[in-house]
């Protein structure tokens, strides 16, 4: 009588499933980490450059021309803290409140939102250092009221506010133009056969945007209508020779 072989040998598909499952989980975890890191990278690089520029100019003002390594490391850690705070803030639906408002409103709102988040993150970081040094957590409020250097903290907070205003403005314009368009506009040469220069093209695109806001799709389809004629005129001016 023939005996039945072992189940693991008879069902290789089961082995493949058990092996592929942890591999799939590891792949998803690595993909998530990579996505989070890439999202965190732009603000981290921006504030890394900004904070080190602040350190450099501060040293020049006090006639200390050599930048200490410790100051460089502090600026790097601060940039990582801000980058992580931006990553956390981006997950909040409250940040999208003014996305459909005129551009100045989301810029100012997101600047203030990011700044408030970073303000509390910096205080939390200071609390962690305070507790690591062996101090009772309950003494932290008195430490903030008596020993903590609020002048330095406030000066850095003002710089962070200014840097956030620049960062958010650039980000909003990048979202407005579309992915990669600002990079192409700043770093890619335009073809010489285009009829219009950059300033004229931007005016025509803004005129096209206002035209689209003022008329419906049916009006553009009507060849005898003013909206159709104006649309054709804008496209002809934007077209190549």
N, C-alpha and C positions, 0 to 999 in steps of 0.2 A: 504494500500500500504506500502511495506517494505522500510524503509529508508536505505540509504547507510551508513555504519559505517565510522568512521573517518579514514583517509588515513594512519595515523601513526599506528593505531591498525591493519589495514589490511595488512601492509607491514613491518613486522619485519625485513626483510632483509635490508630495507633502514635504519632502526635504527642501525643495526649491522654495516653497511658500514660507517655511520656517526660517530659511536663510535670507530670503528677500525682504521679509518683514522688518528685521532690525536694520538691514541696509537701507530700506525706504525711509525708516524713521531717522536714521543718521543723515540721509540726504536732505530731508526736510529741515532738520535742525541746522545743518550747515548752510542751506539756502536762506533760512530765516536770519542767521547770524550775518551772512554776507549782505543781505538786503538792509538790515539795520545799520551795519557799518557803513555802507555806501550812502545811506541817507544821513548819517551823522557826519560824514566826512566833509562836505562843503562848509557848514558852519564852523566845524573845528578848525579847518585850515584858515578860514577867514579870521577867526578870533585869535588863532595862533599868531598870524602876521600882525593883527591889530594890537594885541597885548605886548608883543615884543617890541613893536614900534613905540608904544607908551613907555616901556622900560628904557629903551634907548634914548628917547627925548628927555625923560626925567633925569637920566644920568648926565646928559649934556647940560641941562639947566643947572645942575649942582656941580658942574665941572668934574664929574667922575666919568672919564672917557672910556674906561674899561667896564664892559658889561659883565657882572658877576654871573657865574654858572648857576648859582642858587636862584637869582632873579629869572634867568632863562627857564629853569625848571618850574618855577612858580607860575610863570606865564603859560607854559605848556600845560600844566595841570589845570589852570584856570580855563584854558581853551577847551580841554576835554570835559570839564564840568559844564561849561556853557553848551558845548555840542550835545551832551547827553540831555541837558535841560530842554534844548530845542527839540530833540527827538521825542521826549515825553510830551511836550506841549503840542506837537503836531498830531498826536493821537487823540487830542481832545476835540470833540465836535464844537465846543464853544468858540474855537479859533476860527471857524468858518462863518461866523455870524454876519460879517459885512462883505462877503465875497462878491455880491452882486451890486454893491454900492459904488459910488464914484471912487476912483483909485485912492484918493487921499484918506478916505475913511479906513479901508483895510490896512493901509500902511501904518497909520497912527495907532489903530487898535491893536494890530499884531505886535508892533514895537512895544507898546505898553504891556501887552500880555506876556510876551517873552521876558521883558525886563522884570516884571513881578515874579514870574516863575524862577528866574535866575536869582533874584533877591532872596527868596526863601531857601533856594537850594544852597546858596552861599552861607546863609545862617545855619542851615542844617549841617553843612560841612564843618563849620566852626564848632557846632555842638559836638560832633563826633570827635574832633580833635580835643575838645575840652574834656570829654569823658575818657578818651584814651589816655590822657595825661594823669588819670587817677582822681579827678575831681568829682564830687557828687553831682549827679545831674540836676538836683534841685537847686544848686548854687549858680546855675547858668544865667538866670535872670539878673542876679546881683552882679555877676561878671560882666554882662552886657551893659549894666548901668554904671559901673565904676571903672573897670579895667579895660574893657574893649575899646579899640581905637576907632571910634565912629568917623573921625575926620578922614582917615585913610580909606575906610570902607565906603564912605559917601563919595570920595573923589573917584574911586574905581567904579562905583555904580554909575556916576555921570558919564564916564568914558564908555561903559558898557551900553548905556542908553544911546549915546551918539553912534556907536558901532552898530547897534541893532537897527537904528534908523536907516543907515546906509545899507545894511544887509537886507532888510525887509524890502526897501525900495527896489534894489536890484532883483530880488526874488520875484516881486510882483510884476515887474516889467518882463522878466523872463517868462513867467506864466502867461502874461498878456500876449507876447509875440509867439509863444510856442516853444517846445523843447529844441534847444540847439540854435534857435534863431538869433539870439543876442551874440552868441559866440561867432556865428557866421557873419553877423553884421560888423563886429569889431575886428575879426581876425582873417576874414576871407575877402579877397579883392573882388570887386564887382566886374562883370564882363564889360568891356569897353563899348560893345555895340548897343547897350541900353540907351534909350533916348534921354532919360531923366537922371539927374544926380540923386544922391541919397535924400537930400532935403526935399526936393520936389516930389520924389516918390512917396515919402512919408506924408506929405500934404495930400497927395492924391489918395492914399490909402485911408487917411482920416476922412476925406470927403466921401469916399466909398462907404465907410462905416456910418457916417451921418445919413447918407442916402438910404442905406439898408434899414436904418431905424425909422425913417420917415415914410417908407412905402412898403406895400405888401408884395408877395411873390407874384400875384396876379398882375399887378401894375407893371412889373418888370417884363412879363411875358407879352404884354401888348405892344407891338411894334410902333403903333401910332402915338403911344403915350410919352409924356415928358420924362418919366422915370426911366423908361427903356432907352431913350436917346441919350440921357445923361450917363447912364451906366455904360453904354457903348463908347461914349466919348472918353470916360475915365479909363476903360480897358484899352482903348486905342493909344492913349497917352502913355500907359504903362507898358504896352507891348514893345517888343524889339523892332528895330528898323527892318 
